[in-house]
Amino acid sequence: MEMTRLEKWVVNRCKKAECNIARVHRRLDELPSNDIRDVLELGCGAGAVAADLAVTYEMNVHGTDYERKQIEIARDTQPESEHLHYRVE
Protein backbone atom coordinates (compact mmCIF):
# COMPACT_ATOMS: atom_id res chain seq x y z
CA MET A 1 0.00 0.00 0.00
CA GLU A 2 1.46 3.33 -1.05
CA MET A 3 1.61 6.29 1.31
CA THR A 4 -0.53 9.34 0.66
CA ARG A 5 1.06 12.67 -0.27
CA LEU A 6 0.43 13.90 3.28
CA GLU A 7 2.12 10.86 4.81
CA LYS A 8 5.13 11.32 2.51
CA TRP A 9 5.34 15.00 3.44
CA VAL A 10 5.30 14.14 7.15
CA VAL A 11 7.96 11.42 7.00
CA ASN A 12 10.24 13.27 4.55
CA ARG A 13 10.42 16.60 6.41
CA CYS A 14 13.92 17.80 7.32
CA LYS A 15 12.84 18.41 10.92
CA LYS A 16 11.63 14.81 11.21
CA ALA A 17 14.96 13.57 9.82
CA GLU A 18 16.91 15.74 12.28
CA CYS A 19 14.88 14.36 15.20
CA ASN A 20 15.38 10.77 14.05
CA ILE A 21 19.11 11.27 13.58
CA ALA A 22 19.45 12.81 17.04
CA ARG A 23 17.48 9.90 18.54
CA VAL A 24 19.73 7.34 16.85
CA HIS A 25 22.88 9.17 18.01
CA ARG A 26 21.61 9.16 21.62
CA ARG A 27 20.91 5.43 21.45
CA LEU A 28 24.30 4.66 19.92
CA ASP A 29 25.99 6.73 22.65
CA GLU A 30 24.29 4.49 25.24
CA LEU A 31 25.83 1.33 23.82
CA PRO A 32 28.92 -0.03 25.54
CA SER A 33 30.85 -0.47 22.31
CA ASN A 34 31.26 1.14 18.91
CA ASP A 35 31.65 -2.23 17.21
CA ILE A 36 28.56 -1.86 15.03
CA ARG A 37 29.73 -2.02 11.44
CA ASP A 38 26.73 -3.24 9.46
CA VAL A 39 23.22 -1.78 9.62
CA LEU A 40 19.96 -2.65 7.89
CA GLU A 41 17.41 0.14 8.02
CA LEU A 42 13.91 -1.06 7.26
CA GLY A 43 11.68 1.69 5.92
CA CYS A 44 14.52 4.13 5.28
CA GLY A 45 12.29 6.59 3.43
CA ALA A 46 14.35 9.49 2.10
CA GLY A 47 17.53 7.97 3.51
CA ALA A 48 18.57 10.68 6.00
CA VAL A 49 19.29 8.33 8.92
CA ALA A 50 20.97 5.74 6.70
CA ALA A 51 23.21 8.39 5.13
CA ASP A 52 24.09 9.88 8.51
CA LEU A 53 25.15 6.50 9.88
CA ALA A 54 27.28 5.83 6.82
CA VAL A 55 29.00 9.23 6.97
CA THR A 56 29.23 9.91 10.71
CA TYR A 57 30.02 6.39 11.93
CA GLU A 58 31.37 4.88 8.69
CA MET A 59 28.92 2.02 9.07
CA ASN A 60 27.95 -0.14 6.11
CA VAL A 61 24.28 0.73 5.76
CA HIS A 62 21.64 -0.94 3.63
CA GLY A 63 18.47 1.14 3.52
CA THR A 64 15.30 -0.51 2.33
CA ASP A 65 11.82 0.74 1.65
CA TYR A 66 8.80 -0.87 0.00
CA GLU A 67 8.06 2.28 -2.02
CA ARG A 68 10.21 2.74 -5.10
CA LYS A 69 9.61 6.52 -5.00
CA GLN A 70 11.09 6.77 -1.50
CA ILE A 71 14.23 4.96 -2.67
CA GLU A 72 14.45 7.28 -5.67
CA ILE A 73 14.27 10.28 -3.31
CA ALA A 74 16.93 8.71 -1.08
CA ARG A 75 19.25 8.12 -4.03
CA ASP A 76 18.73 11.69 -5.28
CA THR A 77 19.25 13.40 -1.91
CA GLN A 78 21.66 10.98 -0.21
CA PRO A 79 23.63 9.30 -3.02
CA GLU A 80 24.83 5.75 -2.63
CA SER A 81 28.48 5.26 -1.74
CA GLU A 82 30.94 2.63 -0.58
CA HIS A 83 29.12 2.53 2.79
CA LEU A 84 25.57 3.33 1.71
CA HIS A 85 23.21 1.27 -0.46
CA TYR A 86 19.47 1.37 -1.06
CA ARG A 87 17.04 -1.27 -2.19
CA VAL A 88 13.31 -1.60 -2.78
CA GLU A 89 11.94 -4.48 -0.70
Secondary structure by P-SEA (a helix, b strand, c coil): ccccaaaaaaaacaaaaaaaaaaaaaaaaacccccccbbbbcccccaaaaaaaacccccbbbbbbccaaaaaaaaacccccccbbbbcc
